[in-house]
Amino acid sequence: MSIEVGSVVEGIVTGITNFGAFVELPEGKTGLVHISEVADVYVKDVHDFLQENQKVQVKVLSIDERGKIGLSIKALQTAANGSQAAEGAPRMPRRAPHGGRDFHRGNRPTDPSFEDKLSRFLKDSDARLTDLRRKTDSKRGGRGSRRS
């Protein structure tokens, strides 16, 4: 079986790095599943989703002129979820990216009022100006000193 863009192949995870996982494919070739292509949710650590010597199904995303093979596990998961939804099976609940709040479900946090925002801005601005004056005055020899 030749490896072509768009094909689905089975491989074995040979190495895990902080940017993804290397997968050994048929014919002795190796491809990379980038951390962004491991799962539908935010992946902080690839070890949470994959282990070495694990068999995985991957989709071939790209093959560049140097022979580097880009792979995806996420593409197969979204395709599987899409076909399940078409069959009437329950879908996985949608999660907010990066563990943030999901503003579409009605749990929107209350925004601070304009006065609160203005008060915070003025306080931060005053603190920064005071810090800046303190640093620049010490370089000039202090407040009110004259050069002779």
Residue pairs with C-beta under 8 A, 6 or more apart in sequence:
1 7
1 9
1 26
1 27
2 27
3 9
3 25
3 26
3 27
3 29
3 31
3 60
3 63
3 69
4 60
4 63
5 60
5 61
5 62
5 63
6 59
6 60
7 59
7 60
8 57
8 58
8 59
8 60
8 76
9 25
9 26
9 57
9 58
9 60
10 26
10 55
10 56
10 57
10 58
11 23
11 24
11 25
11 26
11 31
11 55
11 56
11 58
11 71
12 23
12 24
12 53
12 54
12 55
12 56
13 21
13 22
13 23
13 50
13 51
13 52
13 53
13 54
13 56
14 22
14 23
14 24
14 30
14 52
14 53
15 21
15 22
15 52
16 22
16 46
16 47
16 50
16 51
16 52
17 46
18 35
18 45
18 46
19 34
19 35
20 32
20 33
20 34
20 35
20 37
20 38
20 46
21 32
21 33
21 38
21 46
21 50
22 30
22 31
22 32
22 33
23 30
23 31
23 32
23 33
23 56
23 58
23 71
24 30
25 31
25 58
25 69
29 67
29 69
30 69
31 58
31 60
31 68
31 69
31 70
31 71
32 68
32 69
32 70
32 71
33 50
33 56
33 58
33 71
33 72
33 73
34 70
34 72
35 43
35 46
36 43
36 74
37 61
37 70
37 71
37 72
37 73
37 74
37 75
38 46
38 49
38 50
38 73
38 74
39 49
39 73
39 74
39 77
40 74
40 77
40 78
40 81
40 92
40 95
41 95
41 97
42 97
42 98
42 99
43 49
50 56
56 73
57 73
57 76
58 71
58 72
58 73
58 76
59 71
59 72
59 73
59 75
59 76
60 69
60 70
60 71
61 70
61 71
61 72
61 75
62 68
62 69
62 70
63 69
63 70
64 70
81 91
81 92
84 90
84 91
85 91
94 102
95 102
96 102
101 107
101 108
101 109
112 120
137 143
141 147
